[in-house]
Amino acid sequence: MSSDPWGRVDETGTVYVRTADGEQVVGSWQAGTPEEALAYFERKYEGLVVEIGLLEKRVKTTDLSAKDAQIAIDHLREQVSEHHAVGDLAALGKRLDVLVESVERRREERKVQRAKQHDEARKAKEELVAEAEELARSEQWRSAGERLRALVDTWKGLPRLDRKSDDELWHRFSHARSAFSKRRKAHFASLDAQREDARKAKEKLVTEAESLSHSTDWGATAARYRELMADWKAAGRAQREAEDDLWNRFRGAQDVFFAARSGAFAERDAEQTENLQLKEELAAEAEKLLPVTDLKAARAAFRGINERWEAVGHVPRDARSRIEGRMHAVERAIQESEENEWRRTNPEARARAAGLTGQLQAAVDKLRGQIDTARAAGNNARADKLTKELEGRQALLDQALKGLQEFGG
């Protein structure tokens, strides 16, 4: 018989292990010596020690689930309980008990952690839902749409909650996205309709602009182009491709018209500059008729100059009043000469002037006689009064005589 502190082998080859409850049969050994039997079962014990040690390390250092850990513990406890090894089986049982307590702590810690993660996930999802519902009312279509897509990616990265809570929050989240999408589609449908109306309106404007591009009614057509431009701005924008094409046609029609107008104005300006030079020469020729010495010849010469003047045509606007003023001055001088000649040669006017002069002369002679009589009589006061009256009549007589001289007599 062979034995050690934890086990023995009797003469029949039966192997025993010593426990707190007494010896327990480990097994039977017939193939060798008792020492070999003990050594074999001691190695089985060391194997259990190693397995328990590895499990302790896994529980401590890895994410081994409590369920898997408990299965491993139960498997080892079963081996210990079956007494198929020689050694301090009670110590192994205590280590397994400690390991169970450790697993239970880990289970509670993970339970608390999962609850915390659950609360954090719920809070995060509720915040996502609140933001999505806020974005659902936005009209910043591009930025809000991009943000909603980013929220979906964030949602997918969050842990799931209990099914009811997760479904309720997802329903609100999905509803907010759908509401935004529906509003955005309605907005762009309305915008498309507006842009189609704008395209039709601008088509009409382009058609008219193109029909006017070869007009030579410069003023009226330019004014109409300004009205068309105002109508273009008021029509709103069409779809981008249509807008660009219509604008190019509209602008092109205007360019054709205004280029033609610029060319015509350039020709007109050159012609008017030449006309100004001709009228400068005619005005200088007319001014040589002054002062008028021969009314008939001056009148005939001015008429010929004026006929040539009228045939010349327009001059630049900024020079018009100056050059026309020179001709008008000559014309007024000739007209004044004609009026003076008419007064001088008018028999009725001459007779009236002569009659008036005679009347005034008679009045002056009479006053002088009365003055002489008054002074001879010594009535100086009357003489002085008559003298003042004489001065006034003499002044009128002088004027009448001057007017009569203009009639040549």
NUKOLKOL-497143 format. One record per residue (C-alpha): residue number from 1; residue in one letter; x, y, z. Coordinates in Angstrom, 3 decimals. Example, Ala and Ser with C-alpha at 12.3 -4.5 7.8 and 13.67 -1.06 7.14 Angstrom:
2
+-----+------+----------+----------+----------+
! seq ! type !       c1 !       c2 !       c3 !
+-----+------+----------+----------+----------+
!   1 !    a !   12.300 !   -4.500 !    7.800 !
!   2 !    s !   13.670 !   -1.060 !    7.140 !
+-----+------+----------+----------+----------+
//
This chain:
409
+-----+------+----------+----------+----------+
! seq ! type !       c1 !       c2 !       c3 !
+-----+------+----------+----------+----------+
!   1 !    m !    0.000 !    0.000 !    0.000 !
!   2 !    s !    1.200 !    3.484 !   -0.847 !
!   3 !    s !   -0.006 !    6.935 !    0.453 !
!   4 !    d !    0.717 !   10.696 !    0.583 !
!   5 !    p !   -0.982 !   13.590 !    2.535 !
!   6 !    w !   -3.958 !   13.718 !    0.136 !
!   7 !    g !   -4.449 !   10.171 !   -0.961 !
!   8 !    r !   -3.512 !    6.495 !   -0.795 !
!   9 !    v !   -3.684 !    3.218 !   -2.759 !
!  10 !    d !   -4.706 !    0.036 !   -0.998 !
!  11 !    e !   -3.582 !   -3.515 !   -1.773 !
!  12 !    t !   -6.460 !   -4.007 !   -4.202 !
!  13 !    g !   -5.316 !   -0.991 !   -6.358 !
!  14 !    t !   -8.191 !    1.265 !   -5.230 !
!  15 !    v !   -7.140 !    4.929 !   -5.060 !
!  16 !    y !   -8.563 !    7.193 !   -2.322 !
!  17 !    v !   -8.477 !   10.947 !   -1.804 !
!  18 !    r !   -8.732 !   12.453 !    1.660 !
!  19 !    t !  -11.465 !   15.120 !    2.120 !
!  20 !    a !  -13.140 !   16.867 !    5.048 !
!  21 !    d !  -15.895 !   14.280 !    4.750 !
!  22 !    g !  -13.468 !   11.394 !    4.849 !
!  23 !    e !  -11.801 !    9.351 !    2.189 !
!  24 !    q !  -13.440 !    9.205 !   -1.182 !
!  25 !    v !  -12.726 !    6.643 !   -3.914 !
!  26 !    v !  -10.922 !    8.258 !   -6.839 !
!  27 !    g !  -10.602 !    5.186 !   -9.027 !
!  28 !    s !   -8.881 !    1.845 !   -9.513 !
!  29 !    w !   -5.301 !    1.308 !  -10.699 !
!  30 !    q !   -4.153 !   -2.089 !  -11.955 !
!  31 !    a !   -1.553 !   -1.227 !  -14.559 !
!  32 !    g !    1.384 !   -0.312 !  -12.388 !
!  33 !    t !    2.746 !    0.470 !   -8.972 !
!  34 !    p !    0.810 !    2.349 !   -6.300 !
!  35 !    e !    3.219 !    5.257 !   -6.624 !
!  36 !    e !    2.431 !    5.503 !  -10.326 !
!  37 !    a !   -1.299 !    5.443 !   -9.472 !
!  38 !    l !   -0.943 !    8.344 !   -7.059 !
!  39 !    a !    1.238 !   10.251 !   -9.490 !
!  40 !    y !   -1.344 !    9.822 !  -12.248 !
!  41 !    f !   -4.202 !   11.193 !  -10.151 !
!  42 !    e !   -2.022 !   13.942 !   -8.732 !
!  43 !    r !   -1.346 !   15.028 !  -12.325 !
!  44 !    k !   -5.099 !   15.134 !  -12.885 !
!  45 !    y !   -5.325 !   17.393 !   -9.831 !
!  46 !    e !   -2.602 !   19.683 !  -11.244 !
!  47 !    g !   -4.587 !   19.791 !  -14.469 !
!  48 !    l !   -7.615 !   21.052 !  -12.521 !
!  49 !    v !   -5.409 !   23.643 !  -10.802 !
!  50 !    v !   -4.214 !   24.882 !  -14.183 !
!  51 !    e !   -7.735 !   24.996 !  -15.645 !
!  52 !    i !   -9.049 !   26.926 !  -12.614 !
!  53 !    g !   -6.126 !   29.326 !  -12.825 !
!  54 !    l !   -6.771 !   29.948 !  -16.507 !
!  55 !    l !  -10.460 !   30.536 !  -15.828 !
!  56 !    e !   -9.639 !   32.972 !  -13.044 !
!  57 !    k !   -7.408 !   34.884 !  -15.430 !
!  58 !    r !  -10.070 !   34.928 !  -18.178 !
!  59 !    v !  -12.704 !   36.199 !  -15.766 !
!  60 !    k !  -10.364 !   38.920 !  -14.551 !
!  61 !    t !   -8.816 !   40.084 !  -17.801 !
!  62 !    t !  -11.230 !   39.309 !  -20.635 !
!  63 !    d !  -14.826 !   40.058 !  -21.625 !
!  64 !    l !  -15.900 !   36.486 !  -20.886 !
!  65 !    s !  -19.634 !   36.609 !  -20.327 !
!  66 !    a !  -21.059 !   35.635 !  -16.938 !
!  67 !    k !  -23.018 !   32.841 !  -18.564 !
!  68 !    d !  -19.985 !   31.284 !  -20.202 !
!  69 !    a !  -17.946 !   31.727 !  -17.053 !
!  70 !    q !  -20.617 !   29.983 !  -14.971 !
!  71 !    i !  -20.749 !   27.058 !  -17.424 !
!  72 !    a !  -16.963 !   26.688 !  -17.128 !
!  73 !    i !  -17.174 !   26.902 !  -13.322 !
!  74 !    d !  -19.908 !   24.265 !  -13.195 !
!  75 !    h !  -17.870 !   21.962 !  -15.427 !
!  76 !    l !  -14.807 !   22.278 !  -13.153 !
!  77 !    r !  -16.892 !   21.923 !   -9.995 !
!  78 !    e !  -18.356 !   18.736 !  -11.379 !
!  79 !    q !  -14.842 !   17.349 !  -11.931 !
!  80 !    v !  -13.840 !   18.359 !   -8.408 !
!  81 !    s !  -17.009 !   16.876 !   -6.918 !
!  82 !    e !  -16.508 !   13.559 !   -8.722 !
!  83 !    h !  -13.189 !   13.096 !   -6.843 !
!  84 !    h !  -11.233 !   11.925 !   -9.878 !
!  85 !    a !   -8.022 !   13.599 !   -8.714 !
!  86 !    v !   -5.744 !   13.443 !   -5.694 !
!  87 !    g !   -5.030 !   16.721 !   -3.961 !
!  88 !    d !   -6.585 !   19.483 !   -1.882 !
!  89 !    l !   -9.996 !   19.326 !   -3.528 !
!  90 !    a !  -11.506 !   21.554 !   -0.820 !
!  91 !    a !   -9.080 !   24.320 !   -1.788 !
!  92 !    l !  -10.156 !   23.972 !   -5.402 !
!  93 !    g !  -13.797 !   24.191 !   -4.289 !
!  94 !    k !  -13.048 !   27.391 !   -2.348 !
!  95 !    r !  -11.315 !   28.893 !   -5.397 !
!  96 !    l !  -14.344 !   28.034 !   -7.460 !
!  97 !    d !  -16.598 !   29.668 !   -4.830 !
!  98 !    v !  -14.477 !   32.823 !   -4.966 !
!  99 !    l !  -14.623 !   32.660 !   -8.734 !
! 100 !    v !  -18.444 !   32.456 !   -8.581 !
! 101 !    e !  -18.513 !   35.550 !   -6.396 !
! 102 !    s !  -16.214 !   37.347 !   -8.841 !
! 103 !    v !  -18.441 !   36.371 !  -11.755 !
! 104 !    e !  -21.504 !   37.590 !   -9.841 !
! 105 !    r !  -19.786 !   40.933 !   -9.189 !
! 106 !    r !  -18.903 !   41.156 !  -12.842 !
! 107 !    r !  -22.491 !   40.291 !  -13.675 !
! 108 !    e !  -23.790 !   43.114 !  -11.442 !
! 109 !    e !  -21.211 !   45.549 !  -12.742 !
! 110 !    r !  -22.147 !   44.743 !  -16.293 !
! 111 !    k !  -25.810 !   45.003 !  -15.405 !
! 112 !    v !  -25.204 !   48.482 !  -13.983 !
! 113 !    q !  -23.051 !   49.345 !  -16.987 !
! 114 !    r !  -25.698 !   48.102 !  -19.388 !
! 115 !    a !  -28.321 !   50.135 !  -17.547 !
! 116 !    k !  -26.095 !   53.200 !  -17.802 !
! 117 !    q !  -25.440 !   52.544 !  -21.465 !
! 118 !    h !  -29.155 !   52.019 !  -21.968 !
! 119 !    d !  -29.945 !   55.362 !  -20.324 !
! 120 !    e !  -27.226 !   57.099 !  -22.320 !
! 121 !    a !  -28.451 !   55.507 !  -25.532 !
! 122 !    r !  -32.038 !   56.507 !  -24.736 !
! 123 !    k !  -30.970 !   60.083 !  -24.008 !
! 124 !    a !  -28.879 !   60.208 !  -27.200 !
! 125 !    k !  -31.752 !   58.845 !  -29.298 !
! 126 !    e !  -34.230 !   61.220 !  -27.691 !
! 127 !    e !  -31.894 !   64.102 !  -28.567 !
! 128 !    l !  -31.627 !   62.798 !  -32.140 !
! 129 !    v !  -35.415 !   62.604 !  -32.347 !
! 130 !    a !  -35.835 !   66.140 !  -30.961 !
! 131 !    e !  -33.311 !   67.519 !  -33.457 !
! 132 !    a !  -34.934 !   65.593 !  -36.319 !
! 133 !    e !  -38.353 !   66.970 !  -35.392 !
! 134 !    e !  -36.907 !   70.479 !  -35.323 !
! 135 !    l !  -35.238 !   69.970 !  -38.696 !
! 136 !    a !  -38.525 !   68.671 !  -40.109 !
! 137 !    r !  -39.843 !   72.261 !  -39.904 !
! 138 !    s !  -36.765 !   73.796 !  -41.552 !
! 139 !    e !  -36.699 !   75.371 !  -45.008 !
! 140 !    q !  -32.922 !   75.102 !  -45.301 !
! 141 !    w !  -33.443 !   72.197 !  -47.627 !
! 142 !    r !  -29.838 !   71.325 !  -48.417 !
! 143 !    s !  -28.269 !   71.719 !  -44.970 !
! 144 !    a !  -31.233 !   70.211 !  -43.118 !
! 145 !    g !  -31.300 !   67.212 !  -45.501 !
! 146 !    e !  -27.573 !   66.616 !  -45.016 !
! 147 !    r !  -27.964 !   66.884 !  -41.243 !
! 148 !    l !  -30.836 !   64.379 !  -41.205 !
! 149 !    r !  -28.723 !   61.892 !  -43.144 !
! 150 !    a !  -25.923 !   62.373 !  -40.612 !
! 151 !    l !  -28.415 !   61.754 !  -37.777 !
! 152 !    v !  -29.354 !   58.402 !  -39.350 !
! 153 !    d !  -25.701 !   57.342 !  -39.341 !
! 154 !    t !  -25.418 !   58.418 !  -35.700 !
! 155 !    w !  -28.573 !   56.460 !  -34.824 !
! 156 !    k !  -27.185 !   53.294 !  -36.412 !
! 157 !    g !  -24.062 !   53.576 !  -34.251 !
! 158 !    l !  -26.043 !   53.682 !  -30.989 !
! 159 !    p !  -26.994 !   50.551 !  -28.982 !
! 160 !    r !  -30.520 !   49.253 !  -29.238 !
! 161 !    l !  -32.922 !   49.892 !  -26.375 !
! 162 !    d !  -35.700 !   47.617 !  -25.269 !
! 163 !    r !  -37.875 !   46.866 !  -28.269 !
! 164 !    k !  -40.827 !   49.046 !  -27.256 !
! 165 !    s !  -38.758 !   52.132 !  -26.469 !
! 166 !    d !  -36.568 !   51.706 !  -29.531 !
! 167 !    d !  -39.578 !   51.252 !  -31.818 !
! 168 !    e !  -41.361 !   54.313 !  -30.394 !
! 169 !    l !  -38.326 !   56.572 !  -30.798 !
! 170 !    w !  -37.558 !   55.222 !  -34.263 !
! 171 !    h !  -41.151 !   55.859 !  -35.303 !
! 172 !    r !  -40.870 !   59.530 !  -34.253 !
! 173 !    f !  -37.465 !   59.816 !  -35.892 !
! 174 !    s !  -38.671 !   58.245 !  -39.139 !
! 175 !    h !  -41.837 !   60.356 !  -39.124 !
! 176 !    a !  -39.776 !   63.567 !  -38.800 !
! 177 !    r !  -37.612 !   62.540 !  -41.761 !
! 178 !    s !  -40.679 !   61.679 !  -43.818 !
! 179 !    a !  -42.359 !   64.992 !  -42.960 !
! 180 !    f !  -39.256 !   66.920 !  -44.009 !
! 181 !    s !  -38.957 !   64.917 !  -47.219 !
! 182 !    k !  -42.622 !   65.534 !  -48.024 !
! 183 !    r !  -42.315 !   69.298 !  -47.421 !
! 184 !    r !  -39.109 !   69.445 !  -49.466 !
! 185 !    k !  -40.733 !   67.610 !  -52.393 !
! 186 !    a !  -43.730 !   69.950 !  -52.259 !
! 187 !    h !  -41.423 !   72.974 !  -52.164 !
! 188 !    f !  -39.401 !   71.875 !  -55.152 !
! 189 !    a !  -42.539 !   70.861 !  -57.043 !
! 190 !    s !  -43.887 !   74.378 !  -56.483 !
! 191 !    l !  -40.509 !   75.820 !  -57.411 !
! 192 !    d !  -40.467 !   73.756 !  -60.604 !
! 193 !    a !  -43.921 !   75.088 !  -61.479 !
! 194 !    q !  -42.774 !   78.652 !  -60.846 !
! 195 !    r !  -39.677 !   78.110 !  -62.932 !
! 196 !    e !  -41.758 !   76.670 !  -65.754 !
! 197 !    d !  -43.991 !   79.765 !  -65.633 !
! 198 !    a !  -40.850 !   81.916 !  -65.662 !
! 199 !    r !  -39.509 !   79.969 !  -68.650 !
! 200 !    k !  -42.717 !   80.530 !  -70.624 !
! 201 !    a !  -42.763 !   84.246 !  -69.760 !
! 202 !    k !  -39.111 !   84.635 !  -70.737 !
! 203 !    e !  -39.670 !   82.739 !  -73.976 !
! 204 !    k !  -42.144 !   85.475 !  -74.934 !
! 205 !    l !  -39.729 !   88.215 !  -73.893 !
! 206 !    v !  -36.941 !   86.620 !  -75.941 !
! 207 !    t !  -39.210 !   86.312 !  -78.975 !
! 208 !    e !  -40.062 !   90.013 !  -78.803 !
! 209 !    a !  -36.446 !   90.992 !  -78.114 !
! 210 !    e !  -35.309 !   89.063 !  -81.181 !
! 211 !    s !  -38.044 !   90.637 !  -83.326 !
! 212 !    l !  -36.807 !   94.101 !  -82.299 !
! 213 !    s !  -33.109 !   93.428 !  -82.864 !
! 214 !    h !  -33.107 !   94.861 !  -86.419 !
! 215 !    s !  -35.309 !   97.884 !  -85.666 !
! 216 !    t !  -33.977 !  101.324 !  -86.640 !
! 217 !    d !  -36.492 !  103.197 !  -84.497 !
! 218 !    w !  -33.695 !  103.828 !  -82.043 !
! 219 !    g !  -35.472 !  105.758 !  -79.304 !
! 220 !    a !  -38.706 !  103.768 !  -79.070 !
! 221 !    t !  -36.924 !  100.423 !  -79.406 !
! 222 !    a !  -34.327 !  101.261 !  -76.745 !
! 223 !    a !  -37.157 !  102.262 !  -74.405 !
! 224 !    r !  -38.938 !   98.968 !  -75.144 !
! 225 !    y !  -35.760 !   97.008 !  -74.400 !
! 226 !    r !  -35.603 !   98.721 !  -70.997 !
! 227 !    e !  -39.195 !   97.630 !  -70.344 !
! 228 !    l !  -38.383 !   94.085 !  -71.455 !
! 229 !    m !  -35.419 !   93.997 !  -69.053 !
! 230 !    a !  -37.665 !   95.086 !  -66.176 !
! 231 !    d !  -40.164 !   92.360 !  -67.141 !
! 232 !    w !  -37.294 !   89.832 !  -67.313 !
! 233 !    k !  -36.209 !   90.608 !  -63.750 !
! 234 !    a !  -39.794 !   90.447 !  -62.506 !
! 235 !    a !  -40.425 !   87.050 !  -64.157 !
! 236 !    g !  -38.183 !   85.111 !  -61.742 !
! 237 !    r !  -35.680 !   82.399 !  -62.631 !
! 238 !    a !  -36.341 !   79.456 !  -64.927 !
! 239 !    q !  -34.531 !   76.106 !  -64.720 !
! 240 !    r !  -30.776 !   76.687 !  -64.879 !
! 241 !    e !  -30.161 !   75.320 !  -68.389 !
! 242 !    a !  -33.221 !   77.075 !  -69.800 !
! 243 !    e !  -32.328 !   80.278 !  -67.927 !
! 244 !    d !  -28.820 !   80.376 !  -69.376 !
! 245 !    d !  -30.008 !   79.645 !  -72.909 !
! 246 !    l !  -32.831 !   82.208 !  -72.776 !
! 247 !    w !  -30.563 !   84.855 !  -71.267 !
! 248 !    n !  -27.964 !   84.327 !  -74.002 !
! 249 !    r !  -30.658 !   84.758 !  -76.665 !
! 250 !    f !  -32.178 !   87.783 !  -74.898 !
! 251 !    r !  -28.814 !   89.451 !  -74.393 !
! 252 !    g !  -27.738 !   88.570 !  -77.931 !
! 253 !    a !  -30.825 !   90.269 !  -79.418 !
! 254 !    q !  -30.118 !   93.422 !  -77.394 !
! 255 !    d !  -26.471 !   93.379 !  -78.435 !
! 256 !    v !  -27.440 !   93.240 !  -82.127 !
! 257 !    f !  -29.770 !   96.229 !  -81.733 !
! 258 !    f !  -27.469 !   98.379 !  -79.608 !
! 259 !    a !  -24.444 !   97.610 !  -81.775 !
! 260 !    a !  -26.418 !   98.758 !  -84.824 !
! 261 !    r !  -27.595 !  101.846 !  -82.948 !
! 262 !    s !  -24.048 !  102.674 !  -81.869 !
! 263 !    g !  -22.901 !  102.372 !  -85.471 !
! 264 !    a !  -25.747 !  104.572 !  -86.683 !
! 265 !    f !  -25.067 !  107.131 !  -83.956 !
! 266 !    a !  -21.388 !  107.151 !  -84.851 !
! 267 !    e !  -22.275 !  107.882 !  -88.478 !
! 268 !    r !  -24.799 !  110.510 !  -87.379 !
! 269 !    d !  -22.280 !  112.164 !  -85.072 !
! 270 !    a !  -19.738 !  112.302 !  -87.869 !
! 271 !    e !  -22.358 !  113.765 !  -90.215 !
! 272 !    q !  -23.525 !  116.285 !  -87.628 !
! 273 !    t !  -19.962 !  117.364 !  -86.922 !
! 274 !    e !  -19.554 !  118.037 !  -90.651 !
! 275 !    n !  -22.906 !  119.880 !  -90.680 !
! 276 !    l !  -21.723 !  122.057 !  -87.798 !
! 277 !    q !  -18.652 !  123.085 !  -89.779 !
! 278 !    l !  -20.851 !  124.053 !  -92.761 !
! 279 !    k !  -23.223 !  126.069 !  -90.561 !
! 280 !    e !  -20.302 !  127.816 !  -88.876 !
! 281 !    e !  -19.242 !  128.991 !  -92.326 !
! 282 !    l !  -22.816 !  130.077 !  -93.252 !
! 283 !    a !  -23.226 !  131.969 !  -89.967 !
! 284 !    a !  -19.947 !  133.795 !  -90.591 !
! 285 !    e !  -21.136 !  134.654 !  -94.116 !
! 286 !    a !  -24.454 !  135.998 !  -92.728 !
! 287 !    e !  -22.707 !  138.065 !  -90.072 !
! 288 !    k !  -20.795 !  139.894 !  -92.823 !
! 289 !    l !  -24.149 !  141.427 !  -93.899 !
! 290 !    l !  -24.108 !  143.606 !  -90.758 !
! 291 !    p !  -24.409 !  146.474 !  -90.285 !
! 292 !    v !  -27.137 !  146.701 !  -92.943 !
! 293 !    t !  -26.391 !  149.412 !  -95.482 !
! 294 !    d !  -28.412 !  148.098 !  -98.393 !
! 295 !    l !  -31.580 !  146.537 !  -96.985 !
! 296 !    k !  -32.769 !  144.975 ! -100.213 !
! 297 !    a !  -29.405 !  143.378 ! -101.003 !
! 298 !    a !  -28.972 !  142.216 !  -97.395 !
! 299 !    r !  -32.419 !  140.663 !  -97.375 !
! 300 !    a !  -31.809 !  138.775 ! -100.623 !
! 301 !    a !  -28.381 !  137.591 !  -99.513 !
! 302 !    f !  -29.708 !  136.378 !  -96.138 !
! 303 !    r !  -32.522 !  134.473 !  -97.851 !
! 304 !    g !  -30.008 !  132.606 ! -100.008 !
! 305 !    i !  -27.800 !  131.855 !  -97.013 !
! 306 !    n !  -30.801 !  130.597 !  -95.035 !
! 307 !    e !  -31.862 !  128.269 !  -97.860 !
! 308 !    r !  -28.419 !  126.682 !  -97.825 !
! 309 !    w !  -28.613 !  126.562 !  -93.992 !
! 310 !    e !  -31.883 !  124.604 !  -94.043 !
! 311 !    a !  -30.435 !  122.109 !  -96.539 !
! 312 !    v !  -27.480 !  121.239 !  -94.314 !
! 313 !    g !  -29.340 !  119.206 !  -91.680 !
! 314 !    h !  -28.837 !  118.625 !  -87.939 !
! 315 !    v !  -25.791 !  119.556 !  -85.862 !
! 316 !    p !  -24.704 !  118.116 !  -82.468 !
! 317 !    r !  -27.223 !  118.995 !  -79.780 !
! 318 !    d !  -24.735 !  120.747 !  -77.509 !
! 319 !    a !  -23.804 !  123.184 !  -80.327 !
! 320 !    r !  -27.327 !  123.730 !  -81.680 !
! 321 !    s !  -28.401 !  126.758 !  -79.598 !
! 322 !    r !  -25.076 !  128.546 !  -80.099 !
! 323 !    i !  -24.947 !  128.213 !  -83.882 !
! 324 !    e !  -28.655 !  128.968 !  -84.350 !
! 325 !    g !  -28.287 !  131.988 !  -82.075 !
! 326 !    r !  -25.775 !  133.516 !  -84.470 !
! 327 !    m !  -28.165 !  133.241 !  -87.421 !
! 328 !    h !  -31.101 !  134.554 !  -85.379 !
! 329 !    a !  -29.049 !  137.611 !  -84.408 !
! 330 !    v !  -28.444 !  138.469 !  -88.078 !
! 331 !    e !  -32.106 !  137.837 !  -88.884 !
! 332 !    r !  -33.263 !  140.154 !  -86.068 !
! 333 !    a !  -30.888 !  142.901 !  -87.229 !
! 334 !    i !  -32.319 !  142.747 !  -90.766 !
! 335 !    q !  -35.883 !  142.751 !  -89.387 !
! 336 !    e !  -35.123 !  145.851 !  -87.317 !
! 337 !    s !  -33.746 !  147.552 !  -90.427 !
! 338 !    e !  -36.951 !  146.633 !  -92.270 !
! 339 !    e !  -39.091 !  148.085 !  -89.476 !
! 340 !    n !  -37.092 !  151.300 !  -89.445 !
! 341 !    e !  -37.392 !  151.600 !  -93.213 !
! 342 !    w !  -41.100 !  151.026 !  -93.056 !
! 343 !    r !  -41.579 !  153.715 !  -90.458 !
! 344 !    r !  -39.464 !  156.113 !  -92.477 !
! 345 !    t !  -41.386 !  155.591 !  -95.701 !
! 346 !    n !  -44.946 !  155.251 !  -94.337 !
! 347 !    p !  -46.939 !  158.385 !  -95.565 !
! 348 !    e !  -49.605 !  158.135 !  -92.909 !
! 349 !    a !  -47.080 !  157.844 !  -90.095 !
! 350 !    r !  -45.079 !  160.727 !  -91.568 !
! 351 !    a !  -48.187 !  162.904 !  -91.806 !
! 352 !    r !  -49.113 !  162.134 !  -88.217 !
! 353 !    a !  -45.584 !  162.966 !  -87.070 !
! 354 !    a !  -45.616 !  166.250 !  -89.037 !
! 355 !    g !  -49.054 !  167.204 !  -87.659 !
! 356 !    l !  -47.953 !  166.526 !  -84.093 !
! 357 !    t !  -44.772 !  168.534 !  -84.601 !
! 358 !    g !  -46.773 !  171.487 !  -85.968 !
! 359 !    q !  -49.169 !  171.428 !  -83.034 !
! 360 !    l !  -46.347 !  171.369 !  -80.523 !
! 361 !    q !  -44.490 !  174.151 !  -82.330 !
! 362 !    a !  -47.603 !  176.348 !  -82.270 !
! 363 !    a !  -48.086 !  175.660 !  -78.532 !
! 364 !    v !  -44.446 !  176.568 !  -77.831 !
! 365 !    d !  -44.726 !  179.843 !  -79.824 !
! 366 !    k !  -47.944 !  180.762 !  -78.018 !
! 367 !    l !  -46.371 !  180.136 !  -74.572 !
! 368 !    r !  -43.399 !  182.321 !  -75.450 !
! 369 !    g !  -45.751 !  185.165 !  -76.427 !
! 370 !    q !  -47.689 !  184.808 !  -73.162 !
! 371 !    i !  -44.452 !  184.874 !  -71.173 !
! 372 !    d !  -43.321 !  188.079 !  -72.866 !
! 373 !    t !  -46.708 !  189.711 !  -72.191 !
! 374 !    a !  -46.679 !  188.684 !  -68.522 !
! 375 !    r !  -43.203 !  190.071 !  -67.929 !
! 376 !    a !  -44.041 !  193.318 !  -69.740 !
! 377 !    a !  -46.985 !  193.660 !  -67.379 !
! 378 !    g !  -44.716 !  192.956 !  -64.417 !
! 379 !    n !  -46.473 !  189.682 !  -63.597 !
! 380 !    n !  -43.327 !  187.636 !  -62.951 !
! 381 !    a !  -45.131 !  184.870 !  -61.079 !
! 382 !    r !  -47.291 !  184.093 !  -64.080 !
! 383 !    a !  -44.249 !  184.377 !  -66.320 !
! 384 !    d !  -42.367 !  181.799 !  -64.189 !
! 385 !    k !  -45.299 !  179.402 !  -64.229 !
! 386 !    l !  -45.626 !  179.679 !  -68.014 !
! 387 !    t !  -41.889 !  179.164 !  -68.359 !
! 388 !    k !  -42.070 !  175.755 !  -66.608 !
! 389 !    e !  -44.948 !  174.766 !  -68.860 !
! 390 !    l !  -42.861 !  175.890 !  -71.829 !
! 391 !    e !  -40.003 !  173.585 !  -70.795 !
! 392 !    g !  -42.291 !  170.542 !  -70.876 !
! 393 !    r !  -43.794 !  171.441 !  -74.269 !
! 394 !    q !  -40.322 !  172.104 !  -75.676 !
! 395 !    a !  -39.149 !  168.625 !  -74.637 !
! 396 !    l !  -42.106 !  167.039 !  -76.415 !
! 397 !    l !  -41.403 !  169.149 !  -79.473 !
! 398 !    d !  -37.757 !  168.008 !  -79.537 !
! 399 !    q !  -38.842 !  164.374 !  -79.474 !
! 400 !    a !  -41.368 !  164.954 !  -82.246 !
! 401 !    l !  -38.772 !  166.677 !  -84.402 !
! 402 !    k !  -36.346 !  163.749 !  -83.896 !
! 403 !    g !  -39.049 !  161.286 !  -84.993 !
! 404 !    l !  -39.881 !  163.369 !  -88.021 !
! 405 !    q !  -36.215 !  163.321 !  -89.056 !
! 406 !    e !  -36.393 !  159.489 !  -89.195 !
! 407 !    f !  -38.956 !  159.840 !  -91.980 !
! 408 !    g !  -36.440 !  161.960 !  -93.915 !
! 409 !    g !  -37.939 !  165.409 !  -93.291 !
+-----+------+----------+----------+----------+
//
